[in-house]
Amino acid sequence: MRLSDPYNTTELKSRAQFVAIGFAFLIFLLLFRLWYLQIWRGEEYRLFSDRNRFKIERISAPRGQILDRRGALLADNRPRFDIHVTRAFATNLDKELEALKSILQWSDEEFEERSRLVKAFPLYQSRRIARDVSWDQLAQVENRSNELSSLGIQVQSVRDYLYGDAFFHVIGYTGEVSEINLQRLRQRFPDRNYRLGDSIGVIGAESIYERFLRGSDGREFVVVDVKGRPVHRTNLRLFDQNTRVGARAGNSLELSLDLELQLTALRAFGDQRGAAVALDPNTGEILAMISRPSLDPNLFTRELTGRQLNALRERPDKPFLDRSLGEHYPPGSTYKMLMGAAALEEGVVTAEQSFHCPGFFRFGRRIWRCHRRSGHGHVDLREAIKVSCDVYFYNVALALGLDRMHRWAKQFGLGRRTNLGHEIFSNSPLAQFYRFNSEQTGFVPNSSWVRRSGHTSLEGETINAGIGQGGNLMTVTQLARMTAAFGNSGQFFQPQLVRAQRRPGGDLIEAYESLLENQVQLKPETSALILDAMKAVVNERDGTALGSRIAEFSWGGKTGTSQVVALSLRPEDEDEIPFEMEHHALFVGLAPIENPKIAVAVIVEHGRSGSRAAAPIARAMVRNYLNRQVAAR
């Protein structure tokens, strides 16, 4: 540093000049770029700007696949092509709608209705006018795209249910997000970006496992012309490829259901109404779950008018009702197994003790009938279960008392929800809010209820409850669990529907273990006697289900008939009884009886007889399942 220049201004000036030159060069580059864009290529970009716009195009994510216990695909996805209309892009809206009417073959009434809807749409908003058009219709619209300027095609991933109505209630179906539930969904699943018109599970597994099955939509920036149609981008690299975010499919669920067993049960049911549930007594896994009648869930991924939907909802046979969980019934004589076990455990009867059945039972001024008017004579517990003697269990009920009967029923899972599907939420505080298909609790009467209701005496209710009538109400799934407990020494497992959850590529996320919910304390001799009596029902002379004997397997069960209306209201002539007044037919079973692998419960609404209507269905299910197990060894 020189003494004449203590602040080194000479060096600072040279640096300042260098920086100024750099800034000048940068400004020159910016001006040159501006000249290039505005002057040299200005006309090209001006035309592009006039004719095209940018928009974010949503890429629909497919839902996770649903498979059975052996990997058979039950629910997949397919592309659905929807036609959308934007009024502002129309050259002649009426003419374009007329052309679309011809392509889609609308009736005059339907055309008028859709025309009114279109003309009420916002001018610049794209709204759907037709859903799930065929490939042929799609090709016609694309070929006439120049004259149909207001129309566009959008692709949506929707469900494809491979077996029609076979799994309607247990797997469920998907519908569209409405304004009513949009806000709720956005709060519950903020990362899933729900919008109006998106697919969402409505009932069954599709609904309760929505958070796992729904994927994450992707997005892509695309260039469209003024009519919203994508254009080819040759030299205009306005967006990097990184701006595209691919859709991520939902997780796949491997269910405990057995496809072959489910189809066998459906064939056995035919056109009858009712439900059937089969489960593994040693794990609680649901092997089959049927409710009839049902609907093809693919209906709800296609075009369905409000009138058509209302017609389905108003059908007298109630196809939307899940009769395996969402409806409860008097258990009838299937309840007698539980009454017998409770009586033995409480010491109010012994295995050898018998009661005389003259065909009726008198208590006070009232008379209760046995289903066999001529009576069964002297019967012990094993014989009473085998021939389903009502009089025996009238005596047992009075000896037990209603409150002890109530306590034993609760131990066997009756009168409370099974919480099906909760295995996947076992560690979540939200589990209590999930109810599979509006599952019913059922009902088991006790003395306090009798006093509150005031419509019957305590003794009268006790006698009726002893044969599964009175205030008793149970779901078919509850009856299957009760039956299973007799085959596994009183162990009560949480009903399990999901065995595993996997990523879209097949990698395992989590496998779900069986959950032991309760252990009913039964003496070995009690369980042995009940199982032996069940075996006699289908294998011995006078057994109420002898016609459903299986030669190659040893199995057992219990028939049941539950009254729909009071006997006093039914016509005396059997031929004059209306279908709606006929008794429900029930059957529960275990097989093989020595080492049970399957427990079943079946109800046929208004089937009249458990042995003739319900037992053959259970027999078909057991034979199918066990024969395949033997063949697989």
C-alpha angles and dihedrals in degrees: 000000000000121000089226090057105039094164095048092234093162093062092044091053092054091051092048090053091052092051091047091052089051092051091047090052092051091049089050091053091049092048090047091051090047090050090048093052099037102036112017097039098012096111092050094051092042091057090045091051092049094049104035143047136188123241139170109245117205119227109212114230118222119236119247117273121254118218136180125242092277096046098262110152113244104166125023136157136258135182116262120201117213128185116226128190130208110193095203091063095053120113091191111000097190092050092049092050090050089053091049090050089057093048096047094035096231119182118241091255093050091047092053092049094050092045090056090050094050093050089053092054118107110267099242101029122100111229131180116253101169131024132208099001119189124255090253093052090046091053092051092052092048093047090053096042093123093060094035094059096154094056128087137173124235124189119218128183109232137172124278112197106201099200102043114218095355094100101022098130102031098044094026128195140267129248135176127280110253131199089256096064101025095093092046091052093049091052094046096042107024093165095056099069098219117198135183110283096026119135118257134174112259106183139357124014090337089064105037093045096041094124091059100038098047115087131207116265120233131217140214133189109232135178115236133181123242089277093056097254120136115252131203115263109209110157099004108096096178096146131041118231088246089073088074114091113192123223117255117217120229123257119277122239125214107207128203091235120119111222096205093048092049092051091046091054091049092052091048092051094053110172096338123119121237145072142270131197127188124185141170107256091208098054109015091239113155108236098179135001119185132177121179135237101032141159137242104259090209086075090075095055091058135061109300122168124218089248092054092047092050090050089056092048093049096051109127092227091061101223092184092060114101101219093187094063111356096060131052130204139186104271094220117191094346083081091065093081089061092045091052094050092047092049092052094046093047091047096234091126137017128222091252097044114109138194127207116243114199091171096271142052124220123205117168108317095333129090125206118198130222116227087243104064093197091055134233100254117221112354134174125207097276092048092044091057092043095053094027095236110192096194092060091056094044085062093044092050093054090047092051099041126219097272095053089047088051092051094051092046090054091051088056092054097257122141094027136078119270091218091222112196096025093113088089092051097041093125097038125097087214092069092093090063096057117090117177108231093336091299114212122229096216119214138257115190125226135181095269090055091051091052092048095046095047093192097111142019122261092243093048092051091046093053092048093046090054090072096039097265131102113062095343115125125171137170121237090245090055090052091051090053092047090052093047091055090063089056098051104043095267099309115151116203126193106254106254126205103163120060099175144357120218139186118248090265092054100258112145116251098176139341114213120226128213114269118217105215103177144353117219110207106232126164112240090240090054093053091044093052094048092048091048090051091049089051090052091054092067102025110039135069112271090020108143093233101036089128089067096057115140112215097202097046136045109229139153142202149154129248123217141187120195124196118239095191134011113283090238089064095053121090112254092228107080091211091059097053110115117234092247090058096050116111121259115249120225139181134176124188149173130208137227089016094209095051109010118214098167135033120193137189123188134182126185111193112234089356091141097211131045092205094052103035110024105028095060090056091052090046092054091050094049094047092049094049098044095042090055091048091053091047091051094057 
